[in-house]
Amino acid sequence: MEKAERSLTEPVNHVALEETKLEVFKGVKQVFGHLQVLLLEKGFILLIIGFLLGRALILSHLTPFGLPFFAAAFMLRRDCAPLALIGLLAGSLTLSIEQMSYSFFSIAVFLVVYRMLKNFHKEDAVSLPFFVFFTVLAVKTAFSYFQSGQQFAPYDVLMAAVESSLAFVLTLIFMQSIPFLSLKKRIKALKTEEIVSLIIMLASITSGTIGWTLYGLSIEHIFSRYLVLIFSFISGAAVGSTVGVVTGLIFSLASVSSFFQMSLLAFAGLLGGLLKEWRKAGAAGGLLIATLLAGMYGEQGIPLMQTLYESLAAVALLFLTPKIVTDQLAKLIPGTAEHSNEQQQYLRKMRDVTANRVEQFSEVFQALSKSFSQYNIEALDNYEERELDMFLSHVTEKTCQTCFKKEQCWTKNFHQTYHLMKDVLCELDEGQAGLTQRLSRELDAHCFRPGRVEEAIKQQLTYYQANQKLKKQVHDSRKLVAEQLRGVSEVMSDFAEEIQRERENHYNQEEQILEAIEAFGLEIEYVDIYSLQKSNVDIEICLPFTYNSHGECQKVIAPMLSDILGDNVIVHKEECEGGPAGVCHVVFRSAKAFAVTTGAAHAAKGGGLVSGDSYSTIELGAGKYAVAISDGMGNGERAHYESHETLRLLQQILKSGIEEKVAIKSVNSILSLRTTDEIFSTLDLVIIDLQDAVANFLKVGSTPSFIKRGNKIMKIEASNLPIGILQEFEVDVVSEQLKSGDLIIMMSDGIFEGPKNVENKDLWMKRKIQEMETDDPQMIADLLIEEVIRTRSGEIEDDMTVVVAKVEHNLPKWTSIPMQFGFSKKKKKIS
């Protein structure tokens, strides 16, 4: 019973403990938030910094920090400038009354001069350092004049010039640093000059603690080493050693006895940054090692244990620093993992926003397409009846309105009159010269003015037919726009999906590939992996030119990658720069499962130079290969222009990603609507998927194509009129599964219908293709066109074009090199 009760109470206690931790965390976060608002938003941080800078010295008696800090605060955070003034005066008072008076008069003179010259300058950051320079120079010179018995000493004038110059530089530095002390300033990343300015400001603030001790330990030493620890832990050896040098330099200027601290801090920053992989323990270890090494000199007479205790105190402050503080600071410094993650999050956000916008545009185009496609069903049902009524109303307006039998025809015998007029319209609309005898007798018996009615119907029929043709063109144009908008919508939707496919981080795989290639004896600059998907590998490698002068990328690296990744990887692109001493950027991608080689032969009518036929081989981006032939009606320049224009439009539309059927319909609509001339062209298109060798044949008014597989010949045909004749038609798609070694023979009508004195052209063409002993596409094309010309005794009576495509397995030129390397298994687990 007791065990049961204990088992019931344990989860409750566990939940209560988790809730307590959560409440404590929320409380700490709330306190931290209130403290952040008090210090940053209310400006009390400027009071603390002003106090420390007010008592900071350089060369034991120069105080160049006060006025620059106040001027920067006055310019950037004017509402908090009084707090900075109070802090500066309080800090300078800890040095002496004279120092406080000097600080007060410097600030007062600056404010008076700034206000007096307000109308002669703009409130910008350019003029402020000059105001500070001349104010410090004037006030320092005046104080030195009165302190030295109302006479100018060269040394005092030199020190005044030095202090004013330092004040000029510090003004620029503080103007870069003070924006960090605000909640309103959202900083994405620090520039190099901003990092240096921040370091100098922090070191200057730390120098304000010189002379303070706690249990015999120097406060400035503790905080300076803590500053070095923070930056070396966050951003590595470069920034850590820089912080150490700058901080040590400012300390040595403030007190010559602190000169040896520069070497200690710089060495600590370097070691701590090198050991940052061990997190805070590594940075702390670097400081302790540097302390022990620097303490062995013993030149300053400082006990080693005291220096070690100061370093241990700095280490304790490092471990007490909340992770949220170090993470926020790391996000601001380029090169850190936190900054990279922040940038990645920003890029993901921008990517998602872009994808959403593209998707919204896709939906807009889809809605527009539906709007153009939809018609009023009821209106379509009554369309012919309304058109007929409108037509007859125009006819009766010119004939029956002035007839005395109007009442008898249209009131007493309405249905008879209506159907009689409708029959007359139908016969005349069919293109007959006149009415049939039967209908003519009926019209004569029913109507008092039959000749006038027939003439009015003929006259009105001309306008009616023109109106119907115009409406049909508008209807076809609407359909074209709807199909185009639908195609654009699909392309944009696919593009939005591509945008959302984020590039994965392949750091481990990049290191493994780099190690594998270098273990083989090749030196590689870097490896960038963009994709490791099966059949979609995309890798970029940079290597010295000397390692690719004899095709090492194709012969060595590509086979090695093929074995490592378990995929057929080939060299996609090479770019070398800098000559023999330069580097090569090589892109490796997955080879497609199949490859297509083509051959073509063509001849113009009568042996001319310009053929009405055009052909094109198009490598589409989605792993597909297209072969197309277009035959323009007739011969010569105009036919060539029509066929060439057909293929050009088709190529552009297919490359945009629009579906093949929509692309062909779009080309047809464009060609049929753009001209009234009866100039048409055929289209024979095959699109081969290079991954599975599925071929889609799309034929529009073209001759049959043939597939040769060994001794077997297959005929591919479809019954469609040429492009441009009809504005609305259906595209027949014939799909065939190809095999390695298959030959596709496509031809224009000049080849298929060219053989003379041949009744069964299909059988003749199949027999000629079957008798071909070669499988070379170019030789087959040449032999086939030669056979056709021979049947006509060397005469070319029409434009002739034949294109042959051979589908084969895409085998690598170089055999893969086996590697004793377990990358593939690791890759599969990761991906």
C-alpha positions in Angstrom: 0.0 0.0 0.0 2.8 2.4 0.9 4.6 1.6 -2.4 1.4 2.3 -4.3 0.9 5.6 -2.6 4.6 6.5 -3.2 4.3 5.6 -6.9 1.2 7.8 -7.1 2.9 10.8 -5.4 6.2 10.6 -7.3 4.8 11.8 -10.6 3.0 14.6 -8.9 6.2 15.7 -7.2 8.0 15.5 -10.5 5.5 17.7 -12.2 5.5 20.1 -9.3 9.3 20.3 -9.5 9.2 21.1 -13.2 6.6 23.8 -12.6 8.7 25.3 -9.9 11.7 25.3 -12.3 9.6 27.0 -14.9 8.4 29.6 -12.5 11.9 30.3 -11.4 13.1 30.6 -15.0 10.2 33.0 -15.8 11.0 35.0 -12.7 14.7 35.3 -13.6 13.8 36.2 -17.1 11.4 38.9 -15.9 13.9 40.4 -13.5 16.5 40.4 -16.3 14.0 42.1 -18.6 13.3 44.8 -16.0 17.0 45.3 -15.4 17.6 45.6 -19.1 14.8 48.2 -19.5 16.2 50.2 -16.5 19.8 50.2 -17.7 19.3 50.5 -21.5 15.9 52.1 -22.1 16.0 54.5 -19.1 19.7 55.2 -19.7 21.2 54.4 -16.3 23.9 52.4 -18.1 25.2 55.8 -19.3 25.4 57.0 -15.7 27.6 54.0 -14.8 29.8 54.3 -17.9 30.1 58.0 -17.4 31.3 57.5 -13.8 34.0 55.0 -14.9 35.1 57.1 -17.9 35.2 60.3 -15.8 38.0 58.8 -13.7 39.9 57.1 -16.5 43.4 58.5 -17.1 46.0 58.3 -19.8 49.6 59.0 -19.0 48.6 59.5 -15.4 47.0 63.0 -15.9 45.2 63.2 -19.3 41.4 62.6 -19.2 40.3 62.6 -22.8 37.2 60.3 -22.3 34.7 62.6 -20.6 33.7 65.2 -23.2 33.7 62.7 -26.2 31.4 60.4 -24.3 29.1 63.2 -23.3 29.1 64.7 -26.9 28.2 61.3 -28.4 25.4 60.7 -25.8 24.2 64.3 -26.4 24.0 63.6 -30.2 22.5 60.1 -30.1 20.6 59.9 -26.9 19.8 63.5 -25.9 17.1 62.5 -23.4 19.7 60.5 -21.3 22.5 63.0 -21.7 21.9 64.5 -18.1 22.6 61.0 -16.6 25.9 60.8 -18.6 26.8 64.3 -17.3 26.1 63.4 -13.7 28.2 60.2 -14.0 31.1 62.0 -15.6 31.2 64.7 -12.9 30.9 62.1 -10.1 33.7 60.0 -11.6 36.1 63.0 -12.1 35.3 64.1 -8.5 36.9 60.9 -7.3 40.2 62.1 -8.8 40.1 65.8 -7.7 38.1 68.9 -7.4 40.2 70.4 -10.2 39.5 67.5 -12.5 35.7 67.8 -11.9 36.0 71.6 -12.6 37.8 70.9 -15.8 35.2 68.3 -16.9 32.3 70.7 -16.0 33.8 73.6 -17.9 34.6 71.5 -21.0 31.0 70.3 -21.2 29.6 73.8 -20.5 31.8 75.4 -23.2 30.9 72.6 -25.7 27.1 73.2 -25.1 27.4 77.0 -25.4 29.5 76.8 -28.6 27.3 74.1 -30.1 24.2 76.2 -29.4 25.7 79.4 -30.7 26.8 77.8 -33.9 23.7 75.8 -34.4 22.5 77.8 -37.3 25.8 77.5 -39.1 26.0 73.7 -39.1 23.9 70.6 -39.4 23.3 68.2 -36.5 25.3 65.4 -38.1 28.2 63.1 -37.1 30.7 65.0 -39.3 30.9 68.2 -37.4 30.7 66.8 -33.8 34.3 65.5 -33.5 35.6 68.9 -34.6 33.6 70.7 -32.0 35.0 68.3 -29.4 38.6 68.8 -30.7 38.5 72.6 -30.5 36.7 72.7 -27.2 39.2 70.4 -25.5 42.1 72.2 -27.0 40.8 75.6 -25.8 39.7 74.6 -22.3 42.9 72.5 -21.7 45.1 75.3 -22.8 43.2 77.8 -20.6 43.4 75.6 -17.5 47.2 75.0 -18.2 47.7 78.7 -18.6 46.1 79.6 -15.2 47.7 76.6 -13.4 51.2 77.6 -14.6 51.0 81.2 -13.4 49.4 82.8 -16.5 52.1 81.7 -18.9 52.2 79.2 -21.8 54.5 76.3 -21.4 55.4 74.3 -24.6 54.8 71.1 -22.7 51.3 72.1 -21.6 50.4 73.1 -25.2 51.7 69.8 -26.5 49.7 67.9 -23.9 46.6 69.9 -24.8 47.1 69.0 -28.5 47.6 65.3 -27.6 44.4 65.3 -25.4 42.3 67.1 -28.0 43.5 64.6 -30.7 42.6 61.7 -28.5 39.2 63.3 -27.8 38.6 63.6 -31.6 39.2 59.9 -32.2 37.3 58.8 -29.1 34.3 60.8 -30.3 34.2 58.8 -33.4 34.6 55.6 -31.4 31.8 56.4 -28.9 29.4 57.4 -31.7 29.9 53.9 -33.1 29.4 52.2 -29.7 26.6 54.1 -27.9 23.9 52.8 -30.3 24.5 49.3 -28.7 23.3 50.7 -25.4 19.7 51.0 -26.6 16.8 48.6 -26.8 15.5 50.5 -29.8 18.5 49.7 -31.9 18.1 46.2 -33.4 21.6 45.3 -34.7 21.8 42.4 -37.1 25.6 42.1 -37.3 28.6 44.2 -36.3 31.0 45.6 -38.9 34.8 45.4 -38.4 35.1 49.0 -37.3 32.1 48.6 -35.0 33.7 45.6 -33.3 37.0 47.6 -32.8 35.1 50.6 -31.5 33.2 48.4 -29.0 36.4 46.8 -27.8 38.1 50.2 -27.3 35.0 51.5 -25.4 34.9 48.5 -23.1 38.6 48.7 -22.5 38.3 52.4 -21.7 35.5 51.7 -19.3 37.6 49.0 -17.6 40.5 51.5 -17.2 38.2 53.5 -15.0 38.6 50.9 -12.3 42.3 51.3 -12.0 43.3 51.6 -8.4 40.3 49.6 -7.1 41.0 46.5 -5.1 38.9 43.8 -3.5 40.6 41.6 -0.9 43.9 42.6 -2.4 42.9 41.7 -5.9 43.0 44.4 -8.7 39.5 45.0 -10.1 40.9 46.3 -13.4 42.9 43.1 -13.9 39.8 40.9 -13.1 37.5 42.8 -15.5 40.1 43.1 -18.3 40.7 39.4 -18.2 37.0 38.7 -18.0 36.6 40.9 -21.1 39.2 38.9 -23.0 37.6 35.6 -21.8 34.2 36.6 -23.1 35.4 37.6 -26.6 37.8 34.6 -27.0 35.1 32.2 -25.9 32.5 33.8 -28.3 34.5 34.6 -31.4 37.8 32.8 -31.3 41.5 33.5 -31.3 41.6 36.5 -33.7 39.1 38.6 -31.9 40.3 37.4 -28.5 43.9 38.3 -29.1 42.8 41.7 -30.6 40.8 42.4 -27.4 43.8 41.5 -25.3 46.1 43.8 -27.2 43.7 46.8 -27.3 42.9 46.4 -23.6 46.5 46.0 -22.6 47.5 49.0 -24.7 44.9 51.2 -23.0 46.0 49.9 -19.5 49.7 50.6 -20.4 48.8 54.1 -21.4 46.9 54.7 -18.2 49.6 53.2 -16.1 53.1 52.2 -17.2 53.2 49.6 -14.4 50.5 47.7 -16.3 52.5 47.3 -19.5 53.2 43.6 -19.0 49.4 43.0 -18.9 49.4 43.5 -22.6 51.3 40.3 -23.3 49.3 38.4 -20.7 45.9 39.5 -22.1 47.0 39.0 -25.8 48.3 35.5 -25.0 45.3 34.6 -23.0 43.0 35.8 -25.8 44.9 33.7 -28.3 45.0 30.5 -26.2 41.4 30.9 -25.1 40.2 31.3 -28.8 42.2 28.3 -29.9 40.7 26.2 -27.1 37.1 27.5 -27.6 36.0 24.1 -28.8 36.0 23.0 -25.1 33.5 25.9 -24.5 34.1 27.9 -21.3 36.5 25.4 -19.8 38.8 25.8 -22.9 38.8 29.7 -22.6 39.4 29.5 -18.9 42.3 27.0 -19.5 43.9 29.4 -22.0 43.8 32.3 -19.4 45.3 30.2 -16.7 48.1 28.9 -18.9 48.9 32.5 -20.0 48.8 33.7 -16.4 51.3 31.0 -15.3 53.6 31.7 -18.3 53.5 35.5 -17.8 53.9 35.2 -14.0 57.2 33.4 -14.4 58.9 36.6 -15.5 58.4 38.2 -12.1 59.7 41.5 -13.4 57.1 43.7 -11.7 57.5 42.2 -8.3 53.8 41.0 -8.3 53.3 37.6 -6.5 52.3 34.8 -8.9 49.5 33.7 -6.6 47.9 37.1 -6.6 47.9 37.2 -10.5 46.5 33.6 -10.4 43.7 34.6 -8.0 42.8 37.5 -10.3 42.6 35.1 -13.2 40.5 32.7 -11.2 38.1 35.5 -10.3 37.7 36.3 -14.0 37.1 32.7 -14.7 34.4 32.6 -12.0 32.7 35.6 -13.7 32.8 33.8 -17.0 31.0 30.8 -15.6 28.5 33.0 -13.9 27.7 34.8 -17.1 24.2 33.6 -18.4 24.2 31.8 -21.7 21.6 34.2 -23.0 24.1 37.1 -22.7 26.9 35.3 -24.6 24.5 34.0 -27.2 23.1 37.5 -27.9 26.6 38.9 -28.1 27.7 36.1 -30.4 24.9 36.8 -32.8 26.4 40.2 -33.5 29.9 39.0 -34.4 30.4 37.6 -37.9 32.1 34.2 -38.1 30.4 32.7 -35.0 28.0 29.8 -35.2 25.3 31.8 -33.5 25.7 34.6 -36.1 25.5 32.0 -38.9 22.3 30.5 -37.4 20.9 34.0 -37.1 21.7 34.6 -40.8 20.2 31.3 -41.7 17.0 32.1 -39.8 16.8 35.4 -41.6 17.4 33.7 -45.0 14.7 31.1 -44.2 12.3 33.9 -43.3 13.0 35.7 -46.5 12.8 32.4 -48.4 9.4 31.7 -46.8 8.1 35.2 -47.5 9.3 34.9 -51.2 7.7 31.5 -51.6 4.4 32.7 -50.1 4.4 35.7 -52.4 5.1 33.5 -55.4 2.4 31.1 -54.3 0.0 34.0 -54.0 0.8 35.1 -57.5 0.2 31.5 -58.6 -3.2 31.5 -57.0 -4.0 34.9 -58.7 -3.1 33.5 -62.1 -5.1 30.3 -61.3 -8.1 32.4 -60.4 -7.7 34.5 -63.6 -7.5 31.3 -65.6 -10.7 30.0 -64.1 -12.4 33.4 -64.7 -11.5 33.3 -68.4 -12.5 29.6 -68.7 -15.9 29.9 -67.1 -18.9 30.7 -69.2 -22.6 31.2 -68.4 -24.2 27.8 -69.1 -27.6 29.3 -69.4 -26.4 31.9 -71.8 -24.7 29.3 -73.9 -27.9 27.2 -74.1 -29.9 30.2 -75.4 -27.1 31.7 -77.4 -28.2 30.4 -80.9 -31.8 31.3 -80.2 -31.0 34.8 -79.2 -28.7 35.3 -82.2 -31.4 34.0 -84.5 -34.0 36.4 -83.0 -31.6 39.3 -83.3 -30.9 38.4 -86.9 -34.6 38.1 -87.9 -35.4 41.4 -86.1 -32.9 43.2 -88.3 -34.4 41.5 -91.4 -38.0 42.3 -90.6 -37.1 45.9 -89.7 -36.2 46.4 -93.4 -38.9 44.3 -95.0 -42.0 43.4 -92.9 -42.3 46.7 -91.0 -43.7 48.5 -94.1 -45.7 45.6 -95.4 -49.5 45.6 -95.2 -49.5 41.8 -94.4 -47.4 42.3 -91.3 -50.3 41.6 -89.0 -51.3 38.5 -90.8 -47.8 37.0 -91.0 -46.4 37.8 -87.5 -49.5 37.9 -85.4 -51.8 35.2 -86.9 -49.2 32.9 -88.4 -46.2 33.7 -86.2 -44.7 30.1 -86.0 -45.1 29.5 -89.7 -43.5 32.7 -90.6 -40.7 32.3 -88.1 -39.8 28.8 -89.3 -39.9 29.8 -92.9 -37.5 32.7 -92.3 -35.2 30.3 -90.3 -35.2 27.8 -93.2 -34.3 30.5 -95.7 -31.4 31.7 -93.4 -30.1 28.1 -93.0 -30.0 27.5 -96.8 -28.3 30.8 -97.6 -25.9 30.3 -94.7 -24.7 27.0 -96.3 -23.2 29.0 -99.2 -25.8 28.2 -101.9 -26.3 30.7 -104.6 -30.1 30.6 -104.2 -33.0 28.9 -102.6 -34.3 25.4 -103.5 -37.4 25.3 -105.6 -39.5 23.9 -102.8 -38.5 26.6 -100.3 -38.7 29.3 -103.0 -42.4 28.2 -103.7 -43.2 28.3 -100.0 -41.7 31.8 -99.7 -43.6 33.0 -102.7 -46.9 31.6 -101.5 -46.4 33.0 -97.9 -44.7 36.4 -98.5 -45.9 39.3 -100.5 -42.3 40.5 -101.2 -40.2 37.3 -101.4 -37.4 38.8 -103.5 -36.9 41.7 -101.1 -36.9 39.4 -98.1 -34.3 37.1 -99.7 -32.1 40.0 -100.6 -32.3 41.5 -97.0 -31.4 38.1 -95.5 -28.4 37.8 -97.8 -27.3 41.3 -96.9 -27.7 40.8 -93.2 -26.1 37.4 -93.4 -22.8 39.0 -94.4 -22.7 41.0 -91.1 -23.9 38.0 -89.2 -21.1 35.8 -90.4 -18.5 38.5 -89.7 -19.9 39.0 -86.2 -19.8 35.2 -85.6 -16.2 35.0 -86.8 -15.2 37.9 -84.5 -17.0 36.3 -81.5 -15.2 33.0 -82.2 -11.9 34.7 -82.3 -12.7 36.4 -79.0 -13.7 33.0 -77.6 -10.5 31.3 -78.8 -8.4 34.2 -77.4 -10.1 33.7 -74.1 -9.2 30.1 -74.2 -5.6 30.9 -75.1 -5.3 33.3 -72.3 -6.8 30.9 -69.8 -4.4 28.1 -70.8 -1.4 30.4 -70.7 -2.5 31.7 -67.2 -3.0 28.1 -66.0 0.5 27.1 -67.3 2.1 30.2 -65.7 0.3 29.4 -62.4 1.7 25.8 -62.5 5.2 27.0 -63.2 5.0 29.6 -60.3 3.6 26.9 -58.0 6.5 24.6 -58.8 9.0 27.5 -58.4 7.5 28.2 -54.9 8.1 24.6 -54.0 11.7 24.8 -55.2 12.3 27.9 -53.1 11.2 26.1 -50.0 13.6 23.3 -50.6 16.3 24.5 -48.2 19.9 23.7 -48.9 21.0 21.2 -46.2 24.2 21.6 -44.2 26.6 18.9 -45.3 29.6 19.9 -43.2 30.4 16.4 -42.1 30.1 14.9 -45.5 32.2 17.7 -47.0 35.0 16.9 -44.5 34.7 13.2 -45.2 35.0 13.7 -49.0 37.9 16.1 -48.5 39.7 13.6 -46.4 39.1 10.8 -48.8 40.4 12.7 -51.8 43.4 14.1 -49.9 44.2 10.6 -48.7 44.5 9.6 -52.4 47.2 12.3 -52.8 45.3 15.2 -54.3 45.3 18.6 -52.7 41.8 20.2 -52.5 41.0 23.8 -51.7 37.4 23.3 -50.5 34.3 21.1 -51.2 30.8 22.5 -51.3 27.9 20.1 -51.3 24.6 21.4 -52.5 22.7 18.1 -52.9 23.2 14.5 -52.1 19.9 13.1 -53.4 20.1 10.0 -55.4 20.4 10.9 -59.1 20.6 14.5 -58.1 24.1 14.9 -56.7 25.5 18.5 -56.9 29.0 19.1 -55.6 31.5 21.9 -56.3 35.2 21.4 -55.7 38.0 23.9 -55.9 41.5 22.6 -56.6 44.8 23.9 -58.0 45.2 24.0 -61.7 48.2 21.6 -61.6 45.9 18.8 -60.3 43.6 19.1 -63.3 46.0 19.8 -66.1 45.7 16.2 -67.4 42.0 15.7 -66.7 42.3 14.4 -63.2 38.8 15.5 -62.4 37.2 13.2 -65.0 39.7 10.4 -64.5 40.2 10.3 -60.8 37.9 12.6 -58.7 34.6 11.8 -60.5 35.2 8.0 -60.3 36.1 8.3 -56.6 32.9 10.3 -55.9 30.9 7.7 -57.8 32.2 5.0 -55.5 31.8 7.1 -52.3 28.3 8.2 -53.1 27.1 5.1 -54.8 25.9 7.2 -57.8 27.2 7.8 -61.3 28.9 11.2 -60.8 30.5 13.1 -63.8 32.1 16.4 -64.4 29.4 18.9 -65.4 31.4 22.1 -65.7 35.0 23.3 -65.3 36.2 26.8 -64.9 39.9 27.5 -64.5 41.4 30.9 -63.8 44.8 32.3 -63.2 46.7 30.1 -65.6 48.9 27.3 -64.5 49.4 28.9 -61.1 45.6 29.4 -60.6 42.7 27.3 -59.5 39.9 25.3 -61.1 36.3 25.3 -60.0 34.7 22.0 -61.0 31.0 21.1 -60.7 30.2 17.4 -60.3 26.6 16.2 -60.9 24.8 13.0 -61.2 24.9 11.6 -64.7 21.5 10.7 -66.2 20.6 7.0 -66.5 20.3 7.4 -70.3 22.0 9.5 -72.9 20.8 10.6 -76.3 23.0 11.0 -79.4 21.5 12.5 -82.5 22.2 12.8 -86.2 20.5 14.9 -88.9 20.4 15.3 -92.6 18.4 17.8 -94.7 18.1 19.1 -98.2 16.2 22.0 -99.8 14.0 21.7 -102.8 15.9 21.7 -106.0 19.2 21.7 -104.1 18.6 25.3 -102.9 20.1 26.9 -99.8 17.0 27.6 -97.8 14.8 24.8 -96.7 11.2 25.1 -95.5 11.9 22.5 -92.8 13.5 23.2 -89.5 14.7 20.9 -86.7 16.0 21.4 -83.2 17.4 19.3 -80.3 16.5 20.8 -76.9 18.0 19.8 -73.6 15.3 20.7 -71.0 16.3 21.5 -67.5 14.2 18.7 -65.8 16.3 15.8 -67.0 14.5 15.6 -70.4 15.6 15.7 -74.0 13.5 16.9 -76.8 13.8 16.5 -80.6 11.5 18.4 -82.9 10.9 18.8 -86.6 8.7 21.5 -88.2 7.7 21.6 -91.8 6.5 25.0 -93.1 3.9 25.0 -95.8 5.5 25.3 -99.2 9.2 26.1 -99.7 11.6 28.9 -99.5 12.1 31.8 -97.1 8.5 32.1 -95.9 8.1 28.4 -95.2 11.5 28.4 -93.4 10.4 31.4 -91.3 7.2 29.7 -90.2 8.8 26.4 -89.3 11.7 28.1 -87.5 9.3 30.4 -85.6 7.3 27.4 -84.5 10.3 25.7 -83.0 11.6 28.9 -81.5 8.3 29.5 -79.6 8.1 25.9 -78.6 11.6 25.9 -77.2 11.1 29.0 -75.2 7.8 27.8 -73.7 9.1 24.3 -73.0 12.2 25.7 -71.2 9.9 27.7 -68.9 8.5 24.5 -67.5 5.1 24.6 -69.0 3.6 21.2 -69.9 4.1 19.9 -73.4 0.4 19.8 -74.4 -0.1 23.4 -73.2 3.0 24.5 -74.9 1.9 23.1 -78.3 -1.6 24.6 -77.9 0.0 27.9 -77.0 2.2 27.9 -80.1 -0.8 26.9 -82.3 -2.9 29.7 -80.9 -0.2 32.3 -81.3 0.5 31.3 -84.9 -3.1 31.1 -85.8 -4.1 34.5 -84.3 -1.1 36.5 -85.4 -1.8 36.4 -89.1 -4.6 36.0 -91.6 -2.4 34.4 -94.2 -3.0 30.7 -94.9 0.6 29.8 -93.9 0.7 26.6 -91.7 3.4 24.3 -90.3 3.6 20.8 -88.9 5.2 19.8 -85.7 6.8 16.5 -84.8 8.0 16.4 -81.2 9.4 13.7 -79.0 10.4 14.3 -75.4 12.6 11.6 -73.8 13.0 11.3 -70.0 16.6 10.6 -69.4 15.9 8.8 -66.1 13.5 6.1 -67.2 13.7 6.4 -71.0 10.0 7.0 -71.5 9.4 8.8 -74.8 6.3 11.0 -75.4 5.5 11.6 -79.0 3.4 14.7 -79.9 2.5 15.0 -83.5 0.6 17.9 -85.1 0.0 17.3 -88.8 3.4 15.5 -89.1 4.4 12.2 -90.8 4.8 9.0 -88.8 8.0 8.3 -86.9 9.7 5.0 -86.4 11.5 3.2 -83.6 14.1 0.6 -84.5 14.8 -2.0 -81.8 17.1 -4.6 -83.2 15.2 -6.0 -86.3 11.9 -4.8 -85.0 10.4 -1.6 -86.5 7.6 0.2 -84.7 5.5 3.0 -86.3 4.4 6.0 -84.3 1.6 8.2 -85.8 -1.2 10.5 -84.8 -4.0 12.3 -86.8 -3.9 16.0 -86.2 -4.1 18.9 -88.6 -1.1 21.2 -89.0 -0.5 24.0 -86.6 -2.4 27.2 -87.4 -5.3 25.7 -89.3 -7.6 25.1 -86.3 -7.6 27.4 -83.3 -9.0 24.6 -81.1 -7.7 21.0 -81.2 -6.6 18.2 -79.0 -3.0 17.0 -78.9 -2.6 13.3 -79.1 0.3 12.0 -77.0 1.8 8.6 -77.7 4.0 7.2 -75.0 6.6 4.4 -75.6 9.0 2.8 -73.2 12.4 2.8 -74.8 15.3 0.5 -74.2 19.0 1.0 -74.5 20.1 0.9 -78.1 16.7 2.0 -79.5 16.8 4.3 -82.5 14.1 7.0 -83.1 13.8 8.1 -86.8 11.8 11.3 -87.4 11.2 12.8 -90.8 9.4 15.4 -92.8 6.9 14.6 -95.5 9.6 15.2 -98.1 11.3 12.0 -96.9 8.2 9.9 -96.1 6.4 10.7 -99.3 9.5 11.2 -101.4 10.1 7.7 -102.8 8.9 7.6 -106.4 6.8 4.7 -107.8 6.2 3.3 -104.3 2.6 2.5 -103.4 3.1 1.3 -99.7 5.4 4.0 -98.3 5.1 2.6 -94.8 6.4 -0.8 -95.8 9.2 0.7 -98.0 10.4 2.9 -95.1 10.3 0.1 -92.6 12.3 -2.1 -94.9 14.9 0.5 -95.6 15.3 1.2 -91.9 15.5 -2.5 -91.1 18.2 -3.1 -93.7 20.5 -0.5 -92.1 23.5 -2.4 -90.8 24.9 0.6 -88.8 23.5 2.0 -85.6 25.2 5.4 -85.9 22.5 8.1 -86.0 24.3 10.4 -88.4 25.1 7.6 -90.9 21.4 6.4 -90.8 20.2 9.9 -91.5 22.6 10.3 -94.4 21.8 6.9 -95.9 18.0 7.4 -95.6 18.0 10.7 -97.4 20.3 9.3 -100.0 18.0 6.4 -100.6 15.0 8.7 -101.1 16.9 10.9 -103.6 18.1 7.9 -105.6 14.5 6.8 -106.1 13.9 10.1 -107.9 17.0 9.9 -110.0 18.8 12.6 -108.0 16.1 15.1 -108.1 14.9 16.8 -104.9 11.2 17.8 -105.4 10.5 18.8 -101.8 12.3 19.9 -98.7 13.7 16.9 -96.9 14.7 16.5 -93.3 15.4 13.4 -91.2 16.6 13.3 -87.6 17.8 10.1 -85.9 18.1 9.9 -82.1 19.8 6.9 -80.3 19.0 6.1 -76.7 21.8 4.4 -74.7 22.7 3.7 -71.1 24.9 6.5 -69.8 28.0 4.6 -68.9 30.9 6.5 -67.3 34.0 6.9 -69.3 36.2 6.0 -66.4 35.6 3.1 -64.0 34.9 4.1 -60.4 37.8 3.8 -58.0 36.9 1.8 -54.9 37.7 3.6 -51.7 38.1 2.0 -48.2 35.7 4.6 -46.8 32.4 4.2 -45.1 30.8 7.4 -46.3 27.8 6.0 -48.1 26.4 4.4 -45.0 26.8 7.5 -43.0 25.2 9.6 -45.8 22.2 7.3 -45.8 21.7 7.7 -42.1 22.0 11.5 -42.2 19.9 12.0 -45.3 
